[in-house]
């Protein structure tokens, strides 16, 4: 049987996304040669930056190839201000790009009583993982929520759980996401555990994509350190993807800073480059999404993504 021909994600449009399985999406990203841009939408923060459209639509319109929803409340899906009353399926129909959900892995600490959003609604419990699959998430991202006491061991165990629940097809991201994990790991020069050992365990647990901090946005993180880890990810299990994550509030810097960091991110050899939600009303400034996109894949592919919603 002939292998299915999968379009590169940076060239994919509505009809391509409708036909993609999770395995197809993974191949599509890999074929894009390090030019995939992921936006991050902080759902609880507000209804959005611009009245009448969600931040997810806005980031897609400025060049994002995929978007991750952060603080999506799976316990009470009516309590998701940034969705503006839309279901996940309806949001996907508006954007025609892959949309996934971030889940914080349960840790050793109690849920803070002074929480500013419903942490239980976005924890990676069995019910919430199943719900992500049921409502049509194209991928899930596993990390740690600040204050929950999440360790990298918790992320590894939750990755195993998610793979068992979701089966082979769901695209699963796991690794170091923001400041929620208690230890210094995966690229941090002060890490006590060997990063390659952690990467092996994450991949063996079922992770398709390993998340790493971006050089130039997180303090002390160099291109060389992340490049070495990306090369290990690609060689330990060929086909596994790496993602660099531009955050730490730098996502709301000036466009020239984003351009410089984007070039460093590309030097690492990572397959996906994400930009955080630390801006206004739950996303980075749209101009910075566009700058990241232009720096990583040029104007041609950026303009294609901006204009190809219903193609």
Secondary structure as a PSIPRED ss2 file (coil, helix, strand):
# PSIPRED VFORMAT (PSIPRED V4.0)

   1 X C   1.000  0.000  0.000
   2 X C   1.000  0.000  0.000
   3 X C   1.000  0.000  0.000
   4 X C   1.000  0.000  0.000
   5 X C   1.000  0.000  0.000
   6 X C   1.000  0.000  0.000
   7 X C   1.000  0.000  0.000
   8 X C   1.000  0.000  0.000
   9 X H   0.000  1.000  0.000
  10 X H   0.000  1.000  0.000
  11 X H   0.000  1.000  0.000
  12 X C   1.000  0.000  0.000
  13 X C   1.000  0.000  0.000
  14 X H   0.000  1.000  0.000
  15 X H   0.000  1.000  0.000
  16 X H   0.000  1.000  0.000
  17 X H   0.000  1.000  0.000
  18 X H   0.000  1.000  0.000
  19 X H   0.000  1.000  0.000
  20 X C   1.000  0.000  0.000
  21 X C   1.000  0.000  0.000
  22 X H   0.000  1.000  0.000
  23 X H   0.000  1.000  0.000
  24 X H   0.000  1.000  0.000
  25 X H   0.000  1.000  0.000
  26 X H   0.000  1.000  0.000
  27 X H   0.000  1.000  0.000
  28 X H   0.000  1.000  0.000
  29 X H   0.000  1.000  0.000
  30 X H   0.000  1.000  0.000
  31 X H   0.000  1.000  0.000
  32 X C   1.000  0.000  0.000
  33 X C   1.000  0.000  0.000
  34 X C   1.000  0.000  0.000
  35 X C   1.000  0.000  0.000
  36 X E   0.000  0.000  1.000
  37 X E   0.000  0.000  1.000
  38 X E   0.000  0.000  1.000
  39 X E   0.000  0.000  1.000
  40 X E   0.000  0.000  1.000
  41 X E   0.000  0.000  1.000
  42 X E   0.000  0.000  1.000
  43 X C   1.000  0.000  0.000
  44 X C   1.000  0.000  0.000
  45 X C   1.000  0.000  0.000
  46 X C   1.000  0.000  0.000
  47 X C   1.000  0.000  0.000
  48 X C   1.000  0.000  0.000
  49 X C   1.000  0.000  0.000
  50 X C   1.000  0.000  0.000
  51 X C   1.000  0.000  0.000
  52 X C   1.000  0.000  0.000
  53 X C   1.000  0.000  0.000
  54 X C   1.000  0.000  0.000
  55 X H   0.000  1.000  0.000
  56 X H   0.000  1.000  0.000
  57 X H   0.000  1.000  0.000
  58 X H   0.000  1.000  0.000
  59 X H   0.000  1.000  0.000
  60 X H   0.000  1.000  0.000
  61 X H   0.000  1.000  0.000
  62 X C   1.000  0.000  0.000
  63 X C   1.000  0.000  0.000
  64 X C   1.000  0.000  0.000
  65 X C   1.000  0.000  0.000
  66 X E   0.000  0.000  1.000
  67 X E   0.000  0.000  1.000
  68 X E   0.000  0.000  1.000
  69 X E   0.000  0.000  1.000
  70 X E   0.000  0.000  1.000
  71 X C   1.000  0.000  0.000
  72 X C   1.000  0.000  0.000
  73 X C   1.000  0.000  0.000
  74 X C   1.000  0.000  0.000
  75 X C   1.000  0.000  0.000
  76 X C   1.000  0.000  0.000
  77 X C   1.000  0.000  0.000
  78 X C   1.000  0.000  0.000
  79 X C   1.000  0.000  0.000
  80 X C   1.000  0.000  0.000
  81 X H   0.000  1.000  0.000
  82 X H   0.000  1.000  0.000
  83 X H   0.000  1.000  0.000
  84 X C   1.000  0.000  0.000
  85 X C   1.000  0.000  0.000
  86 X C   1.000  0.000  0.000
  87 X C   1.000  0.000  0.000
  88 X H   0.000  1.000  0.000
  89 X H   0.000  1.000  0.000
  90 X H   0.000  1.000  0.000
  91 X H   0.000  1.000  0.000
  92 X H   0.000  1.000  0.000
  93 X H   0.000  1.000  0.000
  94 X H   0.000  1.000  0.000
  95 X H   0.000  1.000  0.000
  96 X C   1.000  0.000  0.000
  97 X C   1.000  0.000  0.000
  98 X E   0.000  0.000  1.000
  99 X E   0.000  0.000  1.000
 100 X E   0.000  0.000  1.000
 101 X E   0.000  0.000  1.000
 102 X E   0.000  0.000  1.000
 103 X E   0.000  0.000  1.000
 104 X E   0.000  0.000  1.000
 105 X C   1.000  0.000  0.000
 106 X C   1.000  0.000  0.000
 107 X C   1.000  0.000  0.000
 108 X C   1.000  0.000  0.000
 109 X C   1.000  0.000  0.000
 110 X C   1.000  0.000  0.000
 111 X C   1.000  0.000  0.000
 112 X C   1.000  0.000  0.000
 113 X C   1.000  0.000  0.000
 114 X C   1.000  0.000  0.000
 115 X C   1.000  0.000  0.000
 116 X C   1.000  0.000  0.000
 117 X C   1.000  0.000  0.000
 118 X C   1.000  0.000  0.000
 119 X H   0.000  1.000  0.000
 120 X H   0.000  1.000  0.000
 121 X H   0.000  1.000  0.000
 122 X H   0.000  1.000  0.000
 123 X E   0.000  0.000  1.000
 124 X C   1.000  0.000  0.000
 125 X C   1.000  0.000  0.000
 126 X H   0.000  1.000  0.000
 127 X H   0.000  1.000  0.000
 128 X H   0.000  1.000  0.000
 129 X H   0.000  1.000  0.000
 130 X H   0.000  1.000  0.000
 131 X H   0.000  1.000  0.000
 132 X H   0.000  1.000  0.000
 133 X H   0.000  1.000  0.000
 134 X H   0.000  1.000  0.000
 135 X C   1.000  0.000  0.000
 136 X C   1.000  0.000  0.000
 137 X C   1.000  0.000  0.000
 138 X C   1.000  0.000  0.000
 139 X E   0.000  0.000  1.000
 140 X E   0.000  0.000  1.000
 141 X E   0.000  0.000  1.000
 142 X E   0.000  0.000  1.000
 143 X E   0.000  0.000  1.000
 144 X C   1.000  0.000  0.000
 145 X C   1.000  0.000  0.000
 146 X C   1.000  0.000  0.000
 147 X C   1.000  0.000  0.000
 148 X C   1.000  0.000  0.000
 149 X C   1.000  0.000  0.000
 150 X E   0.000  0.000  1.000
 151 X C   1.000  0.000  0.000
 152 X H   0.000  1.000  0.000
 153 X H   0.000  1.000  0.000
 154 X H   0.000  1.000  0.000
 155 X H   0.000  1.000  0.000
 156 X H   0.000  1.000  0.000
 157 X H   0.000  1.000  0.000
 158 X H   0.000  1.000  0.000
 159 X H   0.000  1.000  0.000
 160 X H   0.000  1.000  0.000
 161 X H   0.000  1.000  0.000
 162 X H   0.000  1.000  0.000
 163 X H   0.000  1.000  0.000
 164 X H   0.000  1.000  0.000
 165 X H   0.000  1.000  0.000
 166 X H   0.000  1.000  0.000
 167 X C   1.000  0.000  0.000
 168 X C   1.000  0.000  0.000
 169 X C   1.000  0.000  0.000
 170 X C   1.000  0.000  0.000
 171 X E   0.000  0.000  1.000
 172 X E   0.000  0.000  1.000
 173 X E   0.000  0.000  1.000
 174 X E   0.000  0.000  1.000
 175 X E   0.000  0.000  1.000
 176 X C   1.000  0.000  0.000
 177 X C   1.000  0.000  0.000
 178 X C   1.000  0.000  0.000
 179 X C   1.000  0.000  0.000
 180 X C   1.000  0.000  0.000
 181 X E   0.000  0.000  1.000
 182 X C   1.000  0.000  0.000
 183 X C   1.000  0.000  0.000
 184 X C   1.000  0.000  0.000
 185 X C   1.000  0.000  0.000
 186 X C   1.000  0.000  0.000
 187 X C   1.000  0.000  0.000
 188 X C   1.000  0.000  0.000
 189 X C   1.000  0.000  0.000
 190 X C   1.000  0.000  0.000
 191 X C   1.000  0.000  0.000
 192 X C   1.000  0.000  0.000
 193 X C   1.000  0.000  0.000
 194 X C   1.000  0.000  0.000
 195 X H   0.000  1.000  0.000
 196 X H   0.000  1.000  0.000
 197 X H   0.000  1.000  0.000
 198 X H   0.000  1.000  0.000
 199 X H   0.000  1.000  0.000
 200 X H   0.000  1.000  0.000
 201 X H   0.000  1.000  0.000
 202 X H   0.000  1.000  0.000
 203 X H   0.000  1.000  0.000
 204 X H   0.000  1.000  0.000
 205 X H   0.000  1.000  0.000
 206 X C   1.000  0.000  0.000
 207 X C   1.000  0.000  0.000
 208 X C   1.000  0.000  0.000
 209 X E   0.000  0.000  1.000
 210 X E   0.000  0.000  1.000
 211 X E   0.000  0.000  1.000
 212 X E   0.000  0.000  1.000
 213 X E   0.000  0.000  1.000
 214 X C   1.000  0.000  0.000
 215 X E   0.000  0.000  1.000
 216 X C   1.000  0.000  0.000
 217 X C   1.000  0.000  0.000
 218 X E   0.000  0.000  1.000
 219 X C   1.000  0.000  0.000
 220 X C   1.000  0.000  0.000
 221 X C   1.000  0.000  0.000
 222 X C   1.000  0.000  0.000
 223 X H   0.000  1.000  0.000
 224 X H   0.000  1.000  0.000
 225 X H   0.000  1.000  0.000
 226 X H   0.000  1.000  0.000
 227 X H   0.000  1.000  0.000
 228 X H   0.000  1.000  0.000
 229 X H   0.000  1.000  0.000
 230 X H   0.000  1.000  0.000
 231 X H   0.000  1.000  0.000
 232 X H   0.000  1.000  0.000
 233 X H   0.000  1.000  0.000
 234 X H   0.000  1.000  0.000
 235 X H   0.000  1.000  0.000
 236 X H   0.000  1.000  0.000
 237 X C   1.000  0.000  0.000
 238 X C   1.000  0.000  0.000
 239 X C   1.000  0.000  0.000
 240 X C   1.000  0.000  0.000
 241 X E   0.000  0.000  1.000
 242 X E   0.000  0.000  1.000
 243 X E   0.000  0.000  1.000
 244 X E   0.000  0.000  1.000
 245 X E   0.000  0.000  1.000
 246 X E   0.000  0.000  1.000
 247 X C   1.000  0.000  0.000
 248 X C   1.000  0.000  0.000
 249 X C   1.000  0.000  0.000
 250 X H   0.000  1.000  0.000
 251 X H   0.000  1.000  0.000
 252 X H   0.000  1.000  0.000
 253 X C   1.000  0.000  0.000
 254 X C   1.000  0.000  0.000
 255 X H   0.000  1.000  0.000
 256 X H   0.000  1.000  0.000
 257 X H   0.000  1.000  0.000
 258 X H   0.000  1.000  0.000
 259 X H   0.000  1.000  0.000
 260 X H   0.000  1.000  0.000
 261 X H   0.000  1.000  0.000
 262 X H   0.000  1.000  0.000
 263 X H   0.000  1.000  0.000
 264 X H   0.000  1.000  0.000
 265 X H   0.000  1.000  0.000
 266 X H   0.000  1.000  0.000
 267 X H   0.000  1.000  0.000
 268 X C   1.000  0.000  0.000
 269 X C   1.000  0.000  0.000
 270 X C   1.000  0.000  0.000
 271 X C   1.000  0.000  0.000
 272 X E   0.000  0.000  1.000
 273 X E   0.000  0.000  1.000
 274 X E   0.000  0.000  1.000
 275 X E   0.000  0.000  1.000
 276 X C   1.000  0.000  0.000
 277 X C   1.000  0.000  0.000
 278 X C   1.000  0.000  0.000
 279 X C   1.000  0.000  0.000
 280 X E   0.000  0.000  1.000
 281 X C   1.000  0.000  0.000
 282 X C   1.000  0.000  0.000
 283 X E   0.000  0.000  1.000
 284 X C   1.000  0.000  0.000
 285 X C   1.000  0.000  0.000
 286 X H   0.000  1.000  0.000
 287 X H   0.000  1.000  0.000
 288 X H   0.000  1.000  0.000
 289 X H   0.000  1.000  0.000
 290 X H   0.000  1.000  0.000
 291 X H   0.000  1.000  0.000
 292 X H   0.000  1.000  0.000
 293 X H   0.000  1.000  0.000
 294 X H   0.000  1.000  0.000
 295 X H   0.000  1.000  0.000
 296 X H   0.000  1.000  0.000
 297 X H   0.000  1.000  0.000
 298 X H   0.000  1.000  0.000
 299 X H   0.000  1.000  0.000
 300 X H   0.000  1.000  0.000
 301 X H   0.000  1.000  0.000
 302 X H   0.000  1.000  0.000
 303 X H   0.000  1.000  0.000
 304 X H   0.000  1.000  0.000
 305 X H   0.000  1.000  0.000
 306 X H   0.000  1.000  0.000
 307 X H   0.000  1.000  0.000
 308 X C   1.000  0.000  0.000
 309 X C   1.000  0.000  0.000
 310 X C   1.000  0.000  0.000
 311 X C   1.000  0.000  0.000
